[in-house]
């Protein structure tokens, strides 16, 4: 049996590259920056393709892949892969559900502290020669309600860390039982209840047809006055125009965004706000 050919279409870690290059039964080629047209032309010769989030494996790409057997996502979310189309053609789609879970949870906590203490704003102010301490008075996390939307690997780690900070944790996930929530010291609630009760909302759900704009204008406007939103999951989960309006008029105190619906977010009005 000849070697299986693997196309690595996005940058991966040096350790991952070394592992693939060291396998005798496969031939891995690392070619990044391919647009859809170039990918359609290139993928014909490969048995497997590995991507992260930069490359989209569309139905058109899948149809062009005569030999493709496996699509590997080096990460958790598979919203950049047409999973249904791949499955219909007998192509296996794999992801790495434990990848970056601790890293993402810790980033969420960093955003939580940053939002509460106005750290970026205070840093900029001091560097500009100002000394306006009262302007950047923060709030304590202890006793505040953190609402977690999506209680998977990352959501559970965030919950545990928030509980250690003496926060109250409420969570929404239609696939998690009440018994599991209670065992973790978390209160399971409905989505609309979470939105109206949480001082902080943190998103940790995948992006699909059911979750796209899960934080729509109606839910953003239903958040508590002065609440804060954190998104370290997917940009498409939030109606960014509605979020901009809420932050601009001061009904929300701030937002911390690691992702945007369009990346890079060159023309996003959110970038003009000091509380983002």
C-alpha positions as CSV (number, residue, x, y, z in Angstrom):
1,X,0.0,0.0,0.0
2,X,1.4,3.4,-1.0
3,X,1.7,6.4,1.3
4,X,-1.4,8.4,2.1
5,X,-1.1,12.1,1.1
6,X,-2.1,14.7,3.6
7,X,-2.6,18.4,2.8
8,X,-2.0,20.7,5.8
9,X,-3.7,23.8,4.7
10,X,-3.3,26.0,7.8
11,X,-0.3,26.6,10.0
12,X,0.0,24.1,12.8
13,X,2.4,23.9,15.8
14,X,6.0,22.9,15.2
15,X,5.4,19.8,17.2
16,X,2.5,18.8,15.1
17,X,4.4,19.4,11.9
18,X,7.3,17.3,13.2
19,X,5.0,14.5,14.1
20,X,3.4,14.4,10.6
21,X,6.7,14.7,8.9
22,X,8.1,11.8,10.9
23,X,5.4,9.3,9.9
24,X,6.5,6.7,7.3
25,X,3.1,5.7,6.0
26,X,2.0,9.3,5.1
27,X,3.3,12.1,3.1
28,X,2.3,15.5,4.6
29,X,2.6,18.7,2.5
30,X,2.2,22.0,4.3
31,X,0.7,24.6,1.9
32,X,-1.1,27.5,3.5
33,X,-3.0,30.6,2.2
34,X,-5.0,28.8,-0.5
35,X,-8.3,30.4,-1.5
36,X,-11.3,28.3,-2.5
37,X,-10.3,28.1,-6.2
38,X,-6.7,27.1,-5.4
39,X,-7.8,24.6,-2.8
40,X,-10.3,23.0,-5.2
41,X,-7.4,22.5,-7.7
42,X,-4.9,21.3,-5.1
43,X,-7.0,19.0,-3.0
44,X,-7.7,16.5,-5.8
45,X,-4.4,14.7,-5.1
46,X,-4.9,14.2,-1.3
47,X,-6.4,11.6,0.9
48,X,-6.8,13.9,3.9
49,X,-6.7,17.6,4.7
50,X,-6.0,19.3,8.0
51,X,-7.2,22.8,8.7
52,X,-7.6,25.2,11.6
53,X,-9.9,28.2,11.4
54,X,-8.4,30.1,8.5
55,X,-9.4,27.7,5.7
56,X,-13.0,26.8,4.8
57,X,-13.8,23.4,3.5
58,X,-16.9,24.1,1.5
59,X,-19.2,21.8,-0.5
60,X,-17.4,23.0,-3.6
61,X,-14.0,22.0,-2.2
62,X,-15.4,18.6,-1.1
63,X,-16.8,17.9,-4.5
64,X,-13.4,18.6,-6.1
65,X,-11.7,16.1,-3.7
66,X,-11.7,12.9,-5.7
67,X,-9.6,10.9,-3.2
68,X,-10.5,12.6,0.1
69,X,-11.2,10.3,3.0
70,X,-10.7,12.5,6.1
71,X,-11.0,16.1,7.0
72,X,-9.2,17.0,10.2
73,X,-9.9,20.2,12.2
74,X,-7.0,21.1,14.5
75,X,-9.3,22.7,17.0
76,X,-12.8,22.4,18.4
77,X,-15.2,24.2,16.2
78,X,-16.1,22.8,12.7
79,X,-18.2,25.7,11.5
80,X,-15.7,26.2,8.6
81,X,-16.4,22.7,7.3
82,X,-19.5,21.6,5.5
83,X,-19.9,18.5,7.7
84,X,-23.2,17.3,6.3
85,X,-21.9,17.4,2.7
86,X,-18.7,15.6,3.7
87,X,-20.7,13.0,5.6
88,X,-23.0,12.5,2.7
89,X,-19.9,11.7,0.5
90,X,-18.5,9.2,3.1
91,X,-15.8,11.5,4.2
92,X,-14.9,11.4,8.0
93,X,-14.7,14.7,9.8
94,X,-12.5,14.8,12.9
95,X,-11.8,17.5,15.4
96,X,-9.7,17.8,18.6
97,X,-12.3,18.6,21.3
98,X,-9.8,19.0,24.1
99,X,-7.5,21.4,22.2
100,X,-6.9,24.7,23.9
101,X,-9.7,24.2,26.5
102,X,-7.5,25.3,29.4
103,X,-6.0,28.1,27.3
104,X,-9.4,29.4,26.3
105,X,-10.8,29.1,29.8
106,X,-7.9,31.1,31.2
107,X,-8.3,33.7,28.5
108,X,-12.0,34.1,29.5
109,X,-10.9,34.7,33.1
110,X,-8.4,37.3,31.9
111,X,-11.2,39.1,30.1
112,X,-13.4,38.8,33.2
113,X,-10.8,40.6,35.3
114,X,-10.0,43.1,32.6
115,X,-13.6,44.1,32.2
116,X,-14.1,44.4,35.9
117,X,-11.1,46.5,36.5
118,X,-11.0,48.6,33.3
119,X,-7.3,47.5,32.8
120,X,-6.8,48.5,29.1
121,X,-8.5,51.9,29.6
122,X,-6.5,52.7,32.7
123,X,-3.3,51.6,31.0
124,X,-3.9,53.9,28.1
125,X,-4.8,56.8,30.3
126,X,-1.6,56.6,32.4
127,X,0.5,56.3,29.2
128,X,-1.1,59.5,27.9
129,X,0.0,61.3,31.1
130,X,-3.3,61.2,32.9
131,X,-4.0,60.3,36.5
132,X,-7.8,59.8,36.8
133,X,-8.1,57.0,39.3
134,X,-11.7,57.6,40.1
135,X,-12.6,57.2,36.4
136,X,-11.5,53.6,36.4
137,X,-12.9,52.3,39.6
138,X,-13.7,48.6,39.1
139,X,-16.2,46.2,40.5
140,X,-15.6,43.0,42.6
141,X,-16.3,39.6,41.0
142,X,-17.2,38.0,44.3
143,X,-20.9,37.6,44.6
144,X,-21.6,38.5,41.0
145,X,-23.5,36.2,38.7
146,X,-21.7,34.7,35.7
147,X,-23.9,33.3,33.0
148,X,-22.3,30.6,30.8
149,X,-23.9,29.8,27.5
150,X,-22.6,26.4,26.4
151,X,-21.5,24.0,29.1
152,X,-18.9,21.9,27.3
153,X,-15.3,21.4,28.2
154,X,-14.4,25.1,28.2
155,X,-17.6,26.2,29.9
156,X,-17.1,23.7,32.8
157,X,-13.5,24.9,33.4
158,X,-14.6,28.5,33.4
159,X,-17.4,27.6,35.9
160,X,-15.0,25.9,38.2
161,X,-12.6,28.9,38.2
162,X,-15.5,31.4,38.7
163,X,-16.8,29.4,41.6
164,X,-13.3,29.6,43.2
165,X,-13.7,33.4,42.9
166,X,-16.9,33.1,44.9
167,X,-19.1,34.0,41.9
168,X,-22.5,32.6,41.4
169,X,-22.6,30.6,38.3
170,X,-25.7,30.0,36.1
171,X,-25.5,28.1,32.8
172,X,-27.6,27.3,29.8
173,X,-27.0,24.2,27.7
174,X,-29.9,22.1,26.3
175,X,-27.7,19.0,26.2
176,X,-26.7,19.0,29.9
177,X,-28.8,17.5,32.7
178,X,-29.8,19.3,35.8
179,X,-28.0,16.7,37.8
180,X,-24.7,17.5,36.1
181,X,-25.2,21.2,36.8
182,X,-25.9,20.6,40.4
183,X,-23.0,18.2,40.8
184,X,-20.7,21.1,39.6
185,X,-22.3,23.7,41.9
186,X,-23.9,25.4,39.0
187,X,-27.5,26.4,38.5
188,X,-29.0,25.4,35.2
189,X,-31.4,28.0,33.8
190,X,-33.2,28.8,30.6
191,X,-31.5,31.1,28.1
192,X,-33.7,34.1,28.6
193,X,-33.5,33.8,32.4
194,X,-29.7,33.7,32.1
195,X,-29.6,36.8,29.9
196,X,-31.7,38.8,32.3
197,X,-30.0,37.7,35.6
198,X,-26.3,37.5,34.7
199,X,-23.9,40.3,35.6
200,X,-21.5,38.7,33.1
201,X,-22.3,36.5,30.1
202,X,-19.6,34.3,28.6
203,X,-20.2,32.4,25.4
204,X,-18.8,28.9,25.0
205,X,-21.0,27.2,22.4
206,X,-20.3,26.1,18.8
207,X,-21.5,28.1,15.8
208,X,-24.2,26.5,13.9
209,X,-27.7,27.3,12.5
210,X,-29.3,27.2,15.9
211,X,-26.7,29.3,17.7
212,X,-25.9,31.9,15.1
213,X,-26.7,35.3,16.6
214,X,-27.8,33.5,19.8
215,X,-27.1,36.9,21.4
216,X,-29.4,38.8,19.1
217,X,-30.7,42.4,19.6
218,X,-33.6,41.2,21.7
219,X,-31.4,39.3,24.1
220,X,-28.7,42.0,24.2
221,X,-31.3,44.5,25.1
222,X,-32.7,42.2,27.8
223,X,-29.3,42.0,29.6
224,X,-29.1,43.7,33.0
225,X,-28.1,47.4,33.0
226,X,-24.3,47.5,33.4
227,X,-23.8,43.9,32.5
228,X,-20.7,42.7,30.5
229,X,-20.4,40.3,27.6
230,X,-17.4,38.0,26.9
231,X,-17.0,36.0,23.6
232,X,-14.1,33.6,23.3
233,X,-16.1,31.2,21.1
234,X,-17.2,32.3,17.6
235,X,-17.9,35.8,16.2
236,X,-21.2,34.7,14.6
237,X,-22.8,34.1,18.0
238,X,-23.3,37.8,18.6
239,X,-25.3,40.5,16.7
240,X,-22.4,43.0,16.6
241,X,-24.6,45.9,15.4
242,X,-26.9,45.4,18.4
243,X,-23.9,45.0,20.7
244,X,-22.5,48.3,19.4
245,X,-25.7,50.1,20.0
246,X,-26.0,48.8,23.6
247,X,-22.4,49.7,24.4
248,X,-22.7,53.1,22.8
249,X,-25.7,54.2,24.8
250,X,-24.2,52.7,28.0
251,X,-26.8,50.1,28.8
252,X,-24.0,47.6,28.9
253,X,-20.8,48.4,30.7
254,X,-18.4,46.6,28.4
255,X,-17.6,43.7,26.1
256,X,-14.5,41.5,25.7
257,X,-14.2,40.0,22.2
258,X,-11.6,37.4,21.1
259,X,-13.5,36.7,17.9
260,X,-15.6,38.7,15.4
261,X,-18.1,37.8,12.6
262,X,-15.5,39.0,10.1
263,X,-11.8,38.6,10.8
264,X,-9.8,40.7,10.9
265,X,-12.5,43.2,11.9
266,X,-11.0,46.1,10.0
267,X,-14.1,48.2,9.6
268,X,-16.1,47.1,12.7
269,X,-17.5,50.1,14.6
270,X,-16.9,48.1,17.8
271,X,-13.2,49.0,17.5
272,X,-14.1,52.7,18.0
273,X,-15.5,52.1,21.5
274,X,-13.4,52.5,24.6
275,X,-15.5,49.9,26.5
276,X,-14.6,47.1,24.1
